[in-house]
Amino acid sequence: MEVKGAWRNLFHDEDKDCRTRRRENSSFSKHLHDATEDASKVFQNAKLTHASHVGVLLICFGSPHFPILDEHIAMVRSRAIDWNEHLDDWADNAWLPGQIRCGFWCRER
């Protein structure tokens, strides 16, 4: 399984409790693009001859001010042709008010 993560926002350095002040992660697009390229290699090269299951898990971390949008998930989705897709999202209880969105694409024998 290939696991990739991308953070849409970062915490301000002066925010001592890591809960309130956030700023946009200027590297988010690059990280998401890199994750998409890596996932694309798995999608193209994954063979089920040596494994019964193959999967790609994308974990994106956001917040109400910097949400993970459908277009972000769509970057990887566009490469996962004929793969089973499972999507989910939930509140990030460790970093309120945070958001986690995951995309999981898999194939099985």
C-alpha positions in Angstrom: 0.0 0.0 0.0 1.2 3.5 -0.8 0.3 6.2 1.8 0.5 9.9 1.0 -0.4 12.9 3.1 -0.9 16.6 2.4 -1.5 19.4 4.9 -3.5 22.4 3.5 -2.8 24.6 6.5 0.0 25.1 9.0 -0.1 26.6 12.5 1.3 30.1 13.1 4.6 29.9 15.1 3.1 32.1 17.9 0.1 29.9 18.3 1.1 28.1 21.5 -1.9 25.6 21.7 -1.9 24.9 17.9 -5.7 25.4 17.8 -6.6 28.9 16.7 -4.3 30.7 14.2 -3.6 28.9 11.0 -2.0 29.9 7.8 -2.1 28.4 4.3 0.6 25.9 3.6 2.3 27.3 0.5 3.7 23.8 -0.3 0.3 22.1 -0.3 -0.1 22.1 -4.1 3.4 20.7 -4.6 2.8 18.0 -2.0 -0.5 17.1 -3.5 1.0 17.0 -7.0 3.9 14.8 -5.8 1.4 12.5 -4.1 -0.6 12.3 -7.3 2.5 11.5 -9.3 3.6 8.8 -6.9 0.1 7.3 -6.8 0.0 7.4 -10.6 3.1 5.1 -10.7 1.3 2.6 -8.4 -1.8 2.8 -10.5 0.2 2.1 -13.7 2.6 -0.5 -12.4 0.6 -2.4 -9.8 0.4 -6.1 -10.6 -1.6 -8.5 -8.6 0.7 -11.4 -9.4 2.7 -10.9 -6.2 0.0 -9.5 -3.9 -3.7 -10.2 -3.4 -4.5 -6.6 -2.7 -2.9 -3.3 -3.8 -4.0 0.1 -2.5 -3.3 3.8 -2.4 -4.3 5.9 0.6 -4.4 9.7 0.4 -4.8 11.5 3.7 -5.4 15.3 3.5 -5.5 17.6 6.5 -7.5 20.8 6.4 -9.6 23.2 8.4 -12.7 25.3 7.9 -10.7 28.2 6.6 -8.5 25.9 4.4 -10.8 22.9 3.5 -9.9 19.9 1.5 -12.0 20.3 -1.6 -13.3 17.7 -4.1 -10.9 19.1 -6.7 -8.0 18.1 -4.4 -9.2 14.5 -4.2 -10.0 14.6 -7.9 -6.3 15.0 -8.7 -5.6 11.4 -7.6 -9.0 10.1 -8.6 -8.3 11.1 -12.2 -5.3 8.6 -12.3 -7.2 5.7 -10.6 -9.0 4.4 -13.7 -10.8 1.1 -13.0 -9.8 1.1 -9.3 -12.3 0.8 -6.5 -12.7 4.0 -4.6 -13.7 4.7 -1.0 -13.9 8.3 0.4 -14.5 9.5 3.9 -14.0 12.6 6.0 -14.3 13.5 9.7 -13.3 16.2 12.2 -9.7 16.1 13.4 -10.2 15.9 17.1 -6.5 16.3 17.8 -6.3 19.7 16.1 -9.7 21.4 16.4 -11.2 22.8 14.3 -9.5 20.4 11.8 -10.7 18.3 9.0 -9.4 15.0 7.6 -10.4 13.8 4.2 -9.2 10.4 2.8 -9.4 8.7 -0.5 -8.6 5.0 -0.8 -8.2 3.3 -4.1 -7.7 -0.5 -4.3 -7.6 -3.6 -6.4 -7.8 -7.2 -5.3 -7.4 -10.5 -7.0 
